[in-house]
Amino acid sequence: MPSDMASKIVSENLTISGLAGRYAIALFELGLDAKLLDKVAKDMGALRALLQESKDLKGLTLNPVFSSEEKGRAMAAVVKTAKLDKLVANFIGVVAHNGRLDQLENIISEFNRILSHHNGEVSASVVTAHKLTKTQLDALKAKLKSMVGSDVNVETNLDEGLLGGMVVKIGSRMIDSSLTTKLANLEELMKEVG
């Protein structure tokens, strides 16, 4: 049975599903109840940066060879060194104890999505074949703002398989202007003609 906060968020057209979503909503509620949402958000951002910067740390969270206890001890040391809040430290301990550290990056992403929604922000995921310049990113943000009517937080990712163009996801809407998709559509059209 979902809590009141989870019900409220889901009713506001933010879909929370899956394991990472359940952990993220739990962390969000803990942070909200303790009036530490900003601190939790900052700490989760720091943890995400650590996971992205350290292949060893990311590998530890994903490696099934290590036991939950070993991963828990290692993460406790990381949390202590990074001086993360006690609430975040306890949360990471529970995630480790439950053997779910392989979902940590997904949990962080879901937490950020819930937090953005709570703050009335709109988030977009943009996948491109090449890294966007600051000018391109600013132009994209301006275009997205004109489409949705408010500022948009843009998270960018690279996928060299796109060849060119981009795929933009805002909530459940997707705009696919990638060269790969355009070529696939052209191929389908050519099959119909021939």
N, C-alpha and C positions, 0 to 999 in steps of 0.2 A: 504494500500500500504506500503510495508516494506521500511525501510530506507536503505541508501547505505550500512551502516555497517552491518545491518542484512542480506542484500542480499549477501554481500561478505562472511560472515561467513557461511551462508547456502550453498553457492556455493563451499565452501571448505570441503564439506562432513560432516558438523556438523549439524545435524538436530535439529532445534529449533521448538518445538510445544507445544501446551497447554498453559494454563494460566500462570503457573510458568515460562515457557520459555519466554513468552512475557514480563513479568515483569523483568526477569533477563537480557534480551537483552537491555531493556530500562536503567536499572541500569548500565550495562556495558558501554553503549554508553555515559551516563552522566559522568561516571568516566573517560572514555577515553578523552572526550571533555574537561573536566576540568583538565586533566593531574593529576588525583588523583587515578588512578587505584590501585596502591599499598596500599594506605590508605583505599580505599573502601574495598579491599580484606581483609585487616587486620581487619577492623571493622566488616565485615560480618562473619569472623571467630570467632571474640569475641562474636557476637550475637548468632551464632550457639552454641558456648560453653555454653552461658547462658541458652539457650533453653534446652540443654541436661542436664545441672546441676540442673535446677530448674523445678520440676514437676508443681509447682504453675504457673510459667510463661508460660510453655508449655500448661498447662490446660487453662489458660486465652486466649491464641491465638486460641485454638480449641473450646472453650465453646460458643455455640450459644445463651446462656442465656444473656450474656453481649452484650450491643449495640456496634456498631462501635465506637461511641463517647467515651464510657467507656474504650474500649480496646485501643483506640487512646491515651487517657489521661494516661493510665497505661504504654503503650509503650513509650510515650514521657518521662515519669519519668525514665524508665529503660535506655533509650537512653542517657538522661542527666547524670544520675548517672555513666553510663559506659563511658561517655565522648567520644561518637562517633562523627564522622565528621558531619558537618551541612548537607552535601549532603546526607549522609546515614540517618540522622535524618528526613530530608524532605521526602526521599523515603519511610521510614517506616510510616511516617504520611500519605502519599498518599495510601499506601497499607491498612492501618487501616481505613482510610476514605472510601475506596472502599469496605470495609468488606471482605478483602482477607487475613487477618492475619492467617487464617487456612492453607494457602499455604506458609507461611513464610519459613519453613524448605525446602520445594521443591524449592522455589525461590533461596535460598542460594545455594542449590546443583546445580541448573542449572547455576547460576552465576559462581560458581567454575569451572564447566565444560566448559563454554564459555571462561573463563580466561585461563584455562589450554590449550585449543585449540589455543587461541591467542598467548600464549607463546611458542607454539610448543611442548607442553608436551603431553604425552599419559597418560590417566587415566584408571585404572581398578577397578572394583568393585568385591570384593571377599567375598563370603558368606560361612562360615564354621559352623560346628556343635559345635566346641570348639574354644576358643580363641587361636590364633597362638602365639607361642613363638617368641622372636626376631630372633632366628636362623632360624626358619621355615619361617618367614616373609622375611628375607634377602635372603634365598634360593629361595623363590617364586619370589621375585623381580628380582633376577638374571636370573631365567628361563624365565620370561616374557620379560626381556630386550633382551635375546637371540632370542626370537620369533619375537619381533616387531622392533628390531634394535635401540632402544633408551630407555632412562630411563623411568620408569613407576611409576606414583604416584598410590599407592594402598590404596583404602578405604576398610576397613574390617567391616563386619557385622556378627552377630551371628544368626543362625537359628537352634535350637536344633532338629527340625523336619527332618534335613538332615541325622541324625544318625552318619554319618562320611563322609569323603571326603570334596569336595568343589565345588562351582559353581563360575566360573570366567567370568566376562563380560568385554570385551574391545571393546568399540564402539558398533557396531552391532553384533560382534562375541561373542559367548557364548561357554564355555567349561564346561560341566557338568560331573564331576567325583564323584558326590555324591553317597553315598551308597543307598539312597532312590531311585534314578533313576536307578541304576544298578539292584536293587531288582525288580523294576517295569518292566524293560526290560526282566529280567529273567522270571518273572511271565508271560509276554506276550509270550515269547518263549515256555514256558511249556504248555500254552493253545494251541498253534499251534501244538505241538507234540502230545498232548493228544487228 
